[in-house]
Amino acid sequence: MIEVRNSPGLDARLGSEELQQLLKHGFIPMAEFYLLVTQDIGFLWDDTESLASAGKPRLTFPMHEIIRRYIESSQLDQQCS
């Protein structure tokens, strides 16, 4: 499951709380992974134990490099049009 949020300042603790709420309401009972992406940071839970407990994400990564590449690519596309 992938979720994209416009939540500046989201940290791993708040990301885990988001996952806990989804689990509590049965939204991801069979998911193999949960990827939460914001404009600043991304979090990945991809093992049974971390998903079931909504614990610490296995991977946390900054989004600035990904967004920068997307913007540069978009600008190139506009210049070529």
C-alpha positions as CSV (number, residue, x, y, z in Angstrom):
1,M,0.0,0.0,0.0
2,I,1.3,3.5,-0.8
3,E,0.1,6.7,0.8
4,V,1.1,10.2,-0.2
5,R,0.6,12.9,2.3
6,N,1.1,16.7,2.2
7,S,2.3,16.8,5.8
8,P,5.4,18.9,6.4
9,G,7.5,17.8,9.3
10,L,6.2,14.3,9.5
11,D,8.6,12.0,11.4
12,A,8.9,8.3,11.9
13,R,6.8,8.4,15.1
14,L,4.0,10.2,13.4
15,G,4.3,7.8,10.4
16,S,4.0,4.9,12.7
17,E,0.9,6.4,14.2
18,E,-0.6,6.7,10.7
19,L,0.1,3.0,10.1
20,Q,-1.4,2.1,13.5
21,Q,-4.6,3.9,12.5
22,L,-4.8,2.0,9.2
23,L,-4.2,-1.3,10.9
24,K,-6.7,-0.5,13.6
25,H,-9.4,0.1,11.0
26,G,-8.4,-2.9,8.9
27,F,-7.3,-1.0,5.8
28,I,-4.2,-3.0,5.2
29,P,-4.6,-6.5,6.6
30,M,-2.9,-8.3,3.7
31,A,-0.4,-5.6,2.5
32,E,3.1,-6.8,1.9
33,F,4.4,-3.3,2.5
34,Y,3.4,0.2,3.4
35,L,5.1,3.2,1.9
36,L,4.3,6.6,3.3
37,V,5.6,9.5,1.3
38,T,5.5,13.2,2.1
39,Q,7.1,16.2,0.4
40,D,10.0,15.9,2.8
41,I,10.6,12.3,3.7
42,G,9.5,8.8,2.9
43,F,9.1,5.8,5.2
44,L,8.9,2.1,4.2
45,W,7.6,-0.8,6.3
46,D,8.2,-4.0,4.4
47,D,8.4,-6.9,6.8
48,T,5.6,-8.7,8.6
49,E,6.9,-7.8,12.1
50,S,7.2,-4.0,11.5
51,L,3.8,-3.9,9.7
52,A,2.0,-5.9,12.4
53,S,3.4,-3.8,15.2
54,A,3.4,-0.5,13.3
55,G,6.8,-0.1,14.7
56,K,9.8,1.8,13.4
57,P,10.0,1.9,9.6
58,R,12.7,-0.3,8.1
59,L,13.8,2.5,5.7
60,T,13.5,6.3,5.9
61,F,14.7,8.4,3.0
62,P,14.7,12.1,2.1
63,M,12.5,13.2,-0.8
64,H,14.4,16.3,-1.9
65,E,16.6,14.4,-4.4
66,I,13.6,12.6,-5.9
67,I,11.5,15.8,-6.2
68,R,14.5,17.7,-7.7
69,R,14.9,15.1,-10.5
70,Y,11.1,15.2,-11.2
71,I,11.1,19.0,-11.4
72,E,14.2,19.1,-13.7
73,S,12.7,16.4,-15.9
74,S,9.4,18.4,-16.1
75,Q,11.2,21.6,-17.0
76,L,13.1,19.8,-19.8
77,D,9.8,18.4,-21.1
78,Q,8.4,22.0,-21.2
79,Q,11.5,23.4,-23.0
80,C,11.2,20.7,-25.7
81,S,7.5,21.3,-26.3
